[in-house]
Amino acid sequence: MIRKAFVMTVYPDKHEEYEKRHNDIWPEMVEELRKHGASNYSIFLDKHTSQLFGYIEVADEETWRKMDSTEINQKWWAFMEPVMETHSDNSPVSRGLKEVFHMD
């Protein structure tokens, strides 16, 4: 498995809505994530900074990269656009983080 971590930003007044939307994540979105090799996926919120910290494990980079272009992912990005910082294509503004330590 490949461990990936990233940060994003939710709007300060949308913390609860962001969490609600993820609590009610569409089953077809979860299915597509798994189909593209995702597992052990978590997102954490720092309420003081409105920063989101995401962690996911993927089976391989090539399969994972294909997730962005799926119809359900595009629909999810459009659904999430009102509550977080996004690019013009509705993809989340996200910065990958470099792993500097890991312990099993």
N, C-alpha and C positions, 0 to 999 in steps of 0.2 A: 504494500500500500504506500501511496505517496501522501504525505501530510502537507496540507496547505493551510495558510492563515492569511487573513486579510482584514482591513478596516474599511468601514463605510460610515456615512453620517445620516442619521435620522433627524428630521426637523424637531426642534425642541418642544413644540406643542403637539407632536404626533407620536410620542412614545407609546401611549396606550393603544393607539390605532395600529401602529406597527406590530406590537405584540399580539393584538387581537387577530390581525390578518394572518400571522404565522400560526397562532393556535388553531385557526380554521383553514390551514393550508389545504389546497385542493388535492384529493387523492391521486388525480392524474398527474399532478406536479411531482408528488413523491415518487410515483411509479417511474416517471421519466428520469428523475435524478438517479434512482437506483439502476435504471437501464443504462445510464451513462457512467456507471461505476462508482457512484457516490455512496458513502456510508459514514457513520459516526460524525454527523453534521450538527454543529451547535453554533448559535449566535448569541453573544452576550452584549448587554447594553451598559454603558457608563452614563448614568443619568446626569452627572455633572457636566459632561462635555458633549453629550448626544452622540458619542462615537459608538459604533457597533464593532465588535470583534468577532470575526467568523473563523471557525475551524472546520475543516472537512478532510476526509480521507478519500482518495480516488484511486481506482485500479490502474489507470494509465492516463497520461496527459492527452494523447491523441483523441481518445474516446471522450474525455471530459470536455475538451475544447468544442466538440460538436454540440454540446448541450445548449450553448448560446443561441444557435440558429433554429432550435426546435420551435414549433408553433406554440406549444404550451409555455415555454420559457418567455417567448416574446409577449404572450398574453399576461404572464405574471409580472414582467417588468412594467407593462402599461398599468397594471393594477396597483403596483407599488409606487409608481412615479409621484403621486400626490403627497406621499409621506416621507420621502427621502431625497437626498441629492442624487440627481441622475444626469446622464449625458443626453444629447439631443435625440438619440435612438432609444431612450428610456432605460438603457443599461445603467446600473448603479455606478456612481463614482466610487471606485474601489482601488485600494493600494495593497498589493501583495506584501507580505512580511517575510523576511529571511529567517529561517530557523537557525538559531544559534546554540540551542541546547535541546536535548531530548533524553528522557530516561524511561525505559519500560518498567 
